[in-house]
Amino acid sequence: MLSTALGYVAVGEVSGAGIVRHEPRYDGFVAAAGQRQEVAEAIDRHVAVHFGPVAFVLHEIASHLVGVHVYVVGPTAERPNQTLVTLGMSERPMTVPEGHGISPYAELMLCLPAEWPLTQAALQDERTGWPVRVLKQVARLPHEYGTWIGEWHSVPNGDPAMPYAPGTPFAGVVVTPMLNVRPEARTIDVGDGTQIELLALVPLHPAEVGLKVSQGTDALIAALDHGGVSQLLDPTRPSLV
């Protein structure tokens, strides 16, 4: 099951290692204000142009801090898998330290095999619902903890990192640039000067989380590259460590 300790963020952009622990900023539920219409429309257009028509949306009803909805794009000839993209993480700016030169706005995506079930029953089952829950939880994390999520940040599922669900080997994620896409797919241009970075989540085995924390980002990148890992989840892939 998802750990309540998702405030642990192992930080590293190029060669960083270690764990930075953040405390929650809020004691209770804070209702989301809702996404600006022009931002929602820009994300709609971006998803349609770069990934394909949206088959359906996994909506949230009552949302804490930001309303994280998930677009589901069905398999296409170009992308024979399901593409999931969040809508709502960019409802609030992240707390990005000065000097990083990146947008404080981001959304997340990952890809699932074409046959991965996304029915209501499947989402309630920990064994099949965990990718959507991870997307939502990581999207909410920077707002809950007053921090930011960027390329090569990793989020272990607890300390020590534990599998997300029974029968699932993955116990954390690393945030990566999207692979196998045109460069313009990586940034959503709202048109009013707002730039939203679209980042991928790649699930990690416990040993891979440990590699990132102990040896840094370069070591993890080398392992993932050697294994040909991308944003498409392979639920049977072995650990690369």
Secondary structure, DSSP 8 states (H G I E B T S, - for coil): ---TTTTEEB--SSS--S-EE---S-SS--B-----HHHHHHHHHHHHHHT--EEEEE--SS-BSS--EEEEE---SS--EEEEEEESGGGS-----TT----S-EEEEEEEETT---SHHHHHSHHHHHHHHHHHHHHHHHHHHT----TT-EEESTTTT--SSTT----EEEEE--SSS-GGGGEEE-SSS-EEEEEEEEEE-HHHHHHHHHH-HHHHHHHHHHTT--SB--TT-----
